[in-house]
Amino acid sequence: MVDSKRPSKHPATQAVTGGRRKIWTKAVVNPPVWRASTHLYNNVADLREGLNSNEDGNFFYGRRGSPTQWSLAEALTEMEPGAAGTMLYPSGVAAIACAMLAVLKPGDEVLLTDSSYDPSRSYADAFLKRMGVTARYYDPLIGADISNQFTDKTKAILLESPGSLTFEVQDVPAICSAAKTAGVTTLLDNTWATSRFFPALHYGVDISIIAATKYIVGHSDVMMGAVTTHKKYWTKIRRTAQQLGQIVSPDDAYLAARGLRTLEVRLKQHEASALQIAHWLKDRPEVGAVLHPALPDCPGHEIWKRDYSGSSGLFSFALKDGDDRSRADFIDALELFGIGYSWGGFESLALPVDPEKHRTAIKWSMDGNLVRLNIGLEHPDDLIADLAKGFEHYNK
């Protein structure tokens, strides 16, 4: 557990120094990879004492981790002001699922933003339904009026801001304030911004979730999720993860920690390149709208401007006039943009997205077919040239 009253450092410094105490690193720069299923005790008395201590840093059994995992968890905790601890999971979806299980029980109701990541919706509509939890969806721009959605069964809200397809920025502080008054737990999928651009607990969120697969790892070679929370929820989150046998490999934790060290410089480049390309797209005659939170016409832009300290490399744009076939032709013509799921890695990606298939609270009514772009670390001029080539095929 990390002391939330520690002296504050710039987030760039925290990303470099976090989790590198000598207790983890010994005499080297990076915490070594501890591969171990069995932890040995000096005697029976020590073994029995191990049953009474459930904290990172105390050896027990491989399923509770070793210094490689503990150091990464500590680094992520240090980056979230007010946090008591972080649990690691083998994917972002596992992090979302386990966090929700920690705060919900049969008979409860959970509210989810209508812009939710599709696996979050699937989990709520299928798995949670089977265990007797009702899921309802709300307009992502509802703000403080979320209180009108509460019933006596509402126990949690899963926010995602911005939405990872349509990029509405929610008024997270207003929603969290209303939830706190009603005794409702708030969980935020904060993968797009990370704690670097949006320190979620500072803005009232109870439980902050990230798919570390994306910007923390940054190299498209590890699946991982993380849940960070304050003291009130820490024991629930930790026990639920352990009871469900959630653990990440030390090798994956090592790679994630290595990615974390360059988070600051990577995010700055993702941000700068994405903004350059987003502005270029706005001037293209084939584009009807660009959904990037840092642009004034993106829903929730004023909230982004008020609360966020930066933007990342993921956004969408709508093509005018064409159909699904012409959208596919546009994407297929791209050479520097791969076609695939995920984002946050060094490589650029393009994906056709159809948000109308995933809306139940409000209708998605924007004209045009959406394309979601992950802007990687290639030079933006080359990416723009590649997109221009795609538009040539689109116009044919």
C-alpha positions in Angstrom: 0.0 0.0 0.0 1.3 3.4 -1.0 1.1 6.5 1.3 -1.3 8.9 -0.5 0.3 11.8 1.4 3.7 11.3 -0.3 5.4 14.4 -1.8 4.0 15.0 -5.2 6.2 14.8 -8.3 5.5 15.7 -11.9 3.8 12.7 -13.6 6.7 12.4 -16.1 9.0 11.8 -13.2 6.6 9.4 -11.5 6.4 7.3 -14.6 10.2 6.9 -14.5 10.8 6.5 -10.8 7.6 4.7 -9.7 8.0 1.2 -8.3 11.8 1.4 -8.3 12.5 1.3 -4.6 15.5 -0.7 -3.6 13.3 -3.2 -1.9 12.2 -4.2 -5.5 15.3 -3.4 -7.5 18.1 -4.4 -5.1 21.2 -3.0 -6.9 20.0 -2.7 -10.5 17.9 -0.1 -12.4 14.8 -2.3 -13.2 13.1 -4.7 -10.9 14.3 -8.2 -12.1 11.9 -10.8 -13.4 10.9 -13.1 -10.5 9.5 -16.3 -12.0 8.1 -18.3 -9.1 5.0 -20.3 -8.3 6.2 -21.5 -4.9 7.6 -19.2 -2.2 9.6 -20.9 0.5 9.5 -20.2 4.2 12.3 -20.6 6.7 10.1 -22.7 9.1 6.5 -23.6 10.0 6.1 -20.5 12.2 7.0 -18.3 9.2 4.6 -20.2 7.0 1.8 -19.7 9.5 2.6 -16.0 9.9 2.3 -15.6 6.1 -1.4 -16.5 6.3 -2.0 -13.3 8.4 -0.4 -10.8 6.1 -2.0 -10.0 2.7 0.0 -7.1 1.3 2.3 -6.6 -1.6 5.9 -7.2 -0.4 5.0 -10.2 1.8 5.8 -13.5 0.1 3.1 -16.1 0.3 2.5 -17.9 -3.0 3.0 -17.1 -6.7 -0.6 -16.2 -7.2 -0.2 -13.1 -5.0 2.8 -11.9 -7.0 6.4 -11.2 -6.5 8.5 -8.1 -6.6 8.1 -7.8 -10.4 4.4 -7.4 -10.2 4.4 -5.5 -6.9 6.7 -2.8 -8.2 4.5 -2.2 -11.3 1.4 -2.1 -9.1 3.1 0.4 -6.8 4.1 2.6 -9.8 0.6 2.8 -11.1 -0.7 3.6 -7.6 1.8 6.4 -7.2 0.5 8.0 -10.4 -3.1 8.2 -9.1 -3.2 10.8 -6.3 -5.3 9.5 -3.3 -4.9 5.9 -4.2 -4.4 3.1 -1.7 -3.4 0.3 -4.1 -3.6 -1.2 -7.6 -4.4 -4.8 -8.7 -3.2 -6.2 -12.0 -5.2 -8.4 -14.3 -4.5 -10.4 -17.5 -6.6 -8.1 -19.7 -8.5 -4.8 -19.5 -11.8 -6.8 -19.7 -10.7 -8.9 -16.7 -10.1 -5.7 -14.8 -13.6 -4.3 -15.7 -15.3 -7.6 -14.9 -13.6 -8.1 -11.5 -14.0 -4.5 -10.4 -17.8 -4.8 -11.1 -18.0 -8.1 -9.3 -16.3 -6.5 -6.3 -19.1 -4.0 -5.8 -22.2 -5.8 -7.1 -24.4 -8.6 -5.9 -27.6 -10.4 -7.1 -30.6 -8.0 -7.0 -28.4 -4.9 -7.7 -28.6 -2.5 -10.6 -25.7 -1.0 -12.5 -25.8 2.0 -14.9 -23.5 2.1 -17.9 -22.8 4.9 -20.3 -24.4 4.2 -23.7 -21.0 4.9 -25.2 -19.5 1.9 -23.4 -16.8 -0.3 -24.8 -18.6 -3.3 -26.4 -17.1 -6.0 -24.2 -18.3 -4.0 -21.1 -21.8 -4.1 -22.5 -21.6 -7.8 -23.3 -20.4 -8.5 -19.8 -23.2 -6.5 -18.2 -26.0 -7.8 -20.5 -24.9 -11.5 -20.3 -22.8 -12.4 -17.3 -24.2 -9.9 -14.8 -27.7 -10.7 -16.0 -27.1 -14.4 -15.2 -26.1 -13.5 -11.7 -29.1 -11.4 -11.1 -27.8 -7.9 -11.7 -29.8 -5.5 -14.0 -27.9 -3.2 -16.4 -29.4 0.0 -17.7 -27.8 2.5 -20.0 -27.7 6.3 -19.9 -26.9 9.2 -22.2 -23.2 9.9 -21.9 -23.8 13.6 -21.8 -26.3 13.4 -18.9 -24.1 15.0 -16.3 -25.7 15.8 -12.9 -29.1 14.6 -14.2 -27.8 11.1 -13.7 -29.5 11.3 -10.3 -32.8 11.0 -12.1 -31.7 7.5 -13.2 -31.2 6.2 -9.7 -33.5 3.7 -8.1 -33.2 2.0 -4.7 -31.4 -0.9 -6.4 -28.8 1.2 -8.2 -25.4 0.4 -6.6 -22.8 1.3 -9.2 -22.1 3.3 -12.4 -19.6 2.3 -15.0 -18.4 5.4 -16.8 -16.2 5.5 -19.9 -14.9 8.9 -20.8 -14.3 9.6 -23.6 -16.3 6.8 -25.3 -13.9 4.7 -27.2 -15.9 4.8 -30.5 -17.8 8.1 -30.4 -15.7 10.1 -27.9 -18.3 11.9 -25.9 -16.6 13.4 -22.8 -18.7 12.9 -19.7 -19.0 15.3 -16.8 -17.3 12.9 -14.5 -17.1 15.2 -11.4 -20.9 16.0 -11.7 -21.8 12.3 -12.1 -19.6 11.3 -9.2 -21.0 14.0 -6.9 -24.5 12.8 -7.6 -23.5 9.2 -7.1 -21.8 10.0 -3.8 -24.9 11.7 -2.5 -26.9 8.6 -3.4 -24.4 6.1 -2.0 -23.7 4.7 -5.5 -20.1 3.5 -6.4 -18.5 5.0 -9.5 -16.1 3.0 -11.7 -14.4 4.7 -14.7 -12.7 3.1 -17.7 -9.9 5.7 -18.0 -7.9 3.9 -20.7 -8.0 6.8 -23.2 -6.6 9.4 -20.9 -4.8 7.4 -18.3 -4.0 9.0 -14.9 -1.5 11.2 -16.8 -4.2 13.3 -18.5 -7.1 12.6 -16.0 -6.3 11.6 -12.4 -9.7 9.9 -11.9 -9.7 9.6 -8.1 -8.9 13.3 -7.7 -12.1 14.1 -9.7 -14.3 11.9 -7.5 -14.1 8.5 -9.1 -14.1 5.6 -6.6 -12.5 2.9 -8.8 -10.3 3.7 -11.8 -9.8 1.1 -14.5 -7.3 1.0 -17.4 -6.5 -1.5 -20.1 -2.8 -1.3 -19.6 -2.5 -3.2 -22.9 -2.8 0.2 -24.5 -0.7 3.2 -23.4 1.0 1.7 -20.4 2.5 -1.2 -22.3 2.6 0.8 -25.5 4.2 -1.8 -27.7 1.3 -4.1 -28.7 2.9 -7.2 -27.1 1.2 -7.6 -23.7 -2.4 -8.0 -22.5 -3.0 -6.4 -19.1 -5.5 -4.5 -17.0 -5.2 -2.5 -13.8 -7.7 -1.3 -11.1 -6.6 1.5 -8.8 -8.7 2.6 -5.9 -8.7 4.4 -2.6 -8.8 3.0 0.9 -12.6 2.5 1.1 -12.7 0.0 -1.8 -9.1 -1.4 -1.7 -9.8 -4.5 0.4 -12.9 -5.4 -1.7 -10.9 -5.1 -5.0 -7.9 -7.0 -3.7 -9.9 -9.9 -2.2 -12.2 -10.3 -5.2 -9.2 -10.4 -7.6 -7.4 -13.0 -5.4 -10.6 -15.1 -4.9 -10.9 -15.2 -8.7 -7.3 -16.2 -9.2 -6.3 -13.1 -11.1 -2.6 -12.7 -11.7 -0.3 -11.5 -14.4 2.9 -13.1 -15.3 6.2 -11.5 -14.1 7.4 -11.3 -17.7 4.4 -9.3 -18.7 4.7 -7.1 -15.6 8.3 -6.4 -16.6 7.3 -5.4 -20.1 4.5 -3.2 -18.8 6.9 -1.5 -16.4 9.4 -1.0 -19.2 6.6 0.6 -21.3 5.6 2.9 -18.4 9.0 4.5 -18.3 8.4 6.1 -21.7 4.7 6.9 -21.2 5.3 10.7 -21.1 7.2 11.0 -24.3 4.9 8.6 -26.2 1.7 10.3 -25.1 3.0 13.7 -26.1 3.8 12.3 -29.6 0.5 10.5 -29.9 -1.3 13.7 -28.9 0.6 16.0 -31.2 0.3 13.7 -34.2 -3.3 12.9 -33.6 -4.2 16.6 -33.4 -2.3 17.4 -36.6 -4.1 14.7 -38.5 -7.5 15.5 -36.9 -7.2 19.1 -38.1 -6.1 17.9 -41.6 -9.2 15.6 -41.8 -11.5 18.4 -40.9 -10.5 20.2 -44.1 -11.1 17.2 -46.3 -14.2 17.4 -48.4 -14.9 13.7 -47.9 -15.2 14.1 -44.1 -18.4 15.1 -42.4 -17.2 15.3 -38.8 -14.1 14.6 -36.7 -14.8 13.2 -33.2 -11.7 14.2 -31.2 -12.3 15.6 -27.7 -9.8 18.4 -28.1 -11.8 19.8 -31.1 -14.5 22.3 -30.3 -17.3 20.5 -32.1 -16.8 17.1 -30.3 -19.6 16.4 -27.8 -18.3 17.3 -24.3 -15.3 19.3 -25.6 -15.9 22.0 -22.9 -15.7 19.4 -20.2 -12.5 18.0 -21.7 -11.1 21.5 -21.8 -12.0 22.0 -18.1 -10.8 18.7 -16.7 -8.2 17.1 -18.9 -4.6 18.0 -19.2 -4.1 16.4 -22.6 -5.5 14.2 -25.3 -4.3 10.8 -26.6 -4.0 9.3 -30.1 -7.4 7.7 -30.6 -10.3 9.4 -32.4 -12.9 8.8 -35.1 -14.2 10.6 -38.2 -17.3 10.3 -40.4 -17.0 9.8 -44.1 -19.6 11.7 -46.3 -21.8 10.1 -48.9 -20.2 6.7 -49.3 -21.4 3.3 -48.1 -19.8 0.5 -46.1 -18.1 -0.8 -49.3 -16.5 2.5 -50.0 -15.4 2.8 -46.4 -13.8 -0.6 -46.7 -12.1 0.5 -49.9 -10.7 3.5 -48.1 -9.3 1.4 -45.2 -8.0 -1.3 -47.4 -6.0 1.2 -49.5 -4.0 2.4 -46.4 -0.4 1.0 -46.1 0.8 2.6 -42.8 -2.4 1.9 -40.9 -2.9 -1.6 -39.9 -6.4 -3.1 -39.6 -7.0 -4.5 -36.2 -8.5 -4.1 -32.7 -6.8 -2.4 -29.8 -4.9 0.9 -29.8 -2.3 2.8 -27.8 0.7 1.0 -29.5 3.4 2.5 -31.6 1.7 1.5 -34.8 -1.2 3.3 -36.4 -4.5 1.4 -36.9 -7.7 2.0 -38.8 -11.0 0.3 -38.0 -14.6 0.6 -39.3 -17.0 1.2 -36.4 -20.8 1.2 -36.3 -21.9 2.7 -33.0 -25.6 2.5 -33.9 -25.4 -1.3 -33.2 -24.4 -0.7 -29.6 -26.8 2.1 -28.5 -29.9 1.5 -26.4 -30.5 4.6 -24.3 -30.1 7.1 -27.2 -30.1 6.7 -30.9 -26.8 7.3 -32.8 -27.9 9.8 -35.5 -24.7 11.1 -37.0 -24.6 10.9 -40.8 -21.8 9.0 -42.5 -19.8 5.9 -41.8 -17.3 6.1 -39.0 -13.6 5.2 -39.1 -11.6 5.0 -35.9 -7.9 5.8 -36.0 -5.2 5.0 -33.6 -2.4 7.4 -34.4 0.9 5.7 -33.6 4.5 7.0 -33.6 5.1 7.2 -37.3 5.7 10.7 -38.7 2.4 12.5 -39.1 3.3 13.7 -42.6 3.6 10.1 -43.7 0.3 9.2 -42.1 -1.4 12.1 -43.8 0.0 11.0 -47.1 -1.3 7.5 -46.5 -4.8 8.8 -45.7 -4.7 11.0 -48.8 -4.1 7.9 -50.8 -7.0 6.2 -49.1 -9.2 9.1 -50.1 -8.2 8.7 -53.7 -9.6 5.1 -53.6 -12.7 6.3 -51.7 -13.4 8.9 -54.4 -13.3 6.3 -57.1 
